[in-house]
């Protein structure tokens, strides 16, 4: 195998690997149960694909899209200083509420909006922390899962508000509770970063292997 053919093979291998993490366009929301689920485009609901700092290409999942009840779900935060370790989501009467627990007691309040909006709001609208568990817990409303929401947090130490974004992941709901089929095209930014690192490692392995193979090819045919 000459050097040009070797390089062509290596390039084709890298392209094949990187194509594995491309994101396809999501189709329309699919209803699993016509009697239970709505899951259709309506003027009242924004069912466009959501892209943010934590997620990409996800369709919001609203209260009517899954059974009423209380669920332990996975929740992500945009800051490692506001890491959510537990989230209990309740779906009742067409509304969502959540109790989130963070990994510290560093924040005394949260607010469903930006830091600037929180600072301008009346203190009665701030959501205080419950620290009876030894960690900060907050009760807040949510519009949907798989949709980022601003959640400003007030630092005790700094005495100021910080912008935070959080998202509740619909994939952590029990499958039999869902009235719609979740799109498999989107995901979290962390998933994408992990996939990208795997591609880089594989590509480096191919390059190293190709260099070794090229060395022996040259040694055999040109010496």
N, C-alpha and C positions, 0 to 999 in steps of 0.2 A: 504494500500500500504506500503510494507516494505521499509527500507532505501536503499537497493541495487536497487530495482526497481525504486525508486524515482530518484536516481543518474543516472540511465540509461536513464530515460526519459529526464532529464535535459541535459545530454550530447548529446542526439539525437537532441534536440531542438537547441542547440548551433551550432552543425554541419550543420543543415538544414539552419540556418540563414546565416552562413559564406559562404555557397555554393552559395548564391545569388550574391556574388560579384566576383566570379571567372570569368576570362576572357577566352572566347572561341577563338579558332584559326579562323582568318579571312579567308574568301574565296577569290577567284579572283575578280578583279574589274569587275563590271557588267555595261554594257553599257545601258543607258536608251533610247538613240536615235542613231541608226546606222548611220543616215545621218549627225548628228551633232557631235557625240562624238567619241573619239578615245578610251581612257580608257583601252588600252590593254598593255600587257608587251612588251616593246621594248628595244633595246640596248641603246637608247638615254635617256630613262627615268628610274630612279630608283623607282620602285613601290613596293619595299619591305616594310614590316611593320616598322614604325619608333618608336623607343623608345628613350626618352631623359629625361631631367630634368623636362620638363613641360607636356609631352604627352607620351602615351604608345599605342602601337599597332594601329597606324593610318597610312593609306596609303596616300601618298602625292597626292594632287590635283593640276594639272598643268593647264596652260592657255587654252589648248585645251579641257579641261574637263568641262568648263562652258562658258556661253555666254560672249561676249565682253561687256564692260560697266564699270561703276564706282559704287562701292558698299561700304556701311558702314559695316564693319565687326568687329568681336570681335578679339582682339589681347592680348596675354599674354606675360608677361615679367618674367624673372627669378629673378628679384630684386624688392622689394617693394619701393626702392628708385628710380626706373625707371618705375613707373607704367604708363601704356598706358591707357589713358582715352578715346581716340578716334582714329579710324583708317579708312582711306578712301583708298580703294584698286581699282586700275584701271587695267583692262585687255584689252590690245590693241596690235594688230599686233603680237600676240604670246608672248607678254612679260607682266610681272606684275610690277607695281610700286605702292608705298604706301606713303601716308602722315600720319605720326603718331604724336599724341600729347601726351605729358607726363604731369604729374600733377604739375610740377614745372619748374623753369628756372635754375636748378642746373647744367645742362650740356650744354656746349657750342658747342660740336661736337659729332658726332657718326661716326663709321666706320664699313663697312660690313666685319668684321673679328674679330680676337681676340685682346685683349689689346696689346699684344706683336707685332702683325702685324701692328696695328694702330700706335704705337710708332715708328716703323721702316719705315712707309710709308711717302711719300711726303705730306706736309700739303695741297697741292692742291687736294689730294684725300680724305681729311676729309670732312664730310658733316656738314655744319654749321647750327646752330639753327636759326629758324625764331621765334622771340619772340613778334611779332606784336600783337598777340592775348592775351598776358599776360602770356602765357605758352610756353614751348619749343616745336616747331614743326620741324620735319625732313622729308625730301623726300628721299626715298631709294628704290632700286630695290629688288624684291623678286623672288625666283625661283618657289616656290609652296606654297600652303596652307597646313596645317597639316604636316608641316616639319619645325623643329626648325632651326633657322639661327643665327649665332653669330652676335652680334651688339655691339661692344665696345663703351663705352660712356666716354667722357672726363669731369671730374669734375672741375668746376670753383674753388671751395673752396680748393680742395686738389691738383689741378694742376697735375693730373695724369689720366691715362686711367684705366677703370675698365671693366672686362669681363661681358657681358650681353648676354642672349639668348632671342629671341622673336619667337613667332609663331602666324600665322594668322589661325583662325579656320574656316574650310570649312563649318561646320554646321551652321554658321551664314549667309551664302549665301542664297538668295531666292531659295527655292526648284525647282521652275520652270526654274531657270537659269542653273541648273546642267545637264550635259549630262550623268552622271554616278550615280550609286547608292552608297551612302556613307556607309562604313562599320559601323555597330552599335556595333562592338566588342571592339573598342578602346575607349579612352577618355583622359581627362586631369588628371594629378596627383592630382589636387585639388579635382576632383570628387571622386577619389579613397579614398583620406583621409577622405572626408565627409562620404562616405559609411562605411569606417572602424570604424569611431567614432560612427555611428548609431548602428553598430553591437556590439560594446563594451557596449554602453548604454543598448541595449536590453539584452545582456548577463548578465550584472550586475543586471538588473531587474529580470531576470529569477533566478539568484543565490539568490537574496534577497527573492523572492517569495518562492523558494525552501527551504530556511532556515526556513522561517516562517511555511511552510507546514510541514517540517520535525519536527519542535518543537511540533506541535499539534499531529502529528502521534506518536511521542515518548510519549507525555503526555497521549494519549489515550490508547496505547497498552502496555506501559512499567511502568506506575505508578499505 
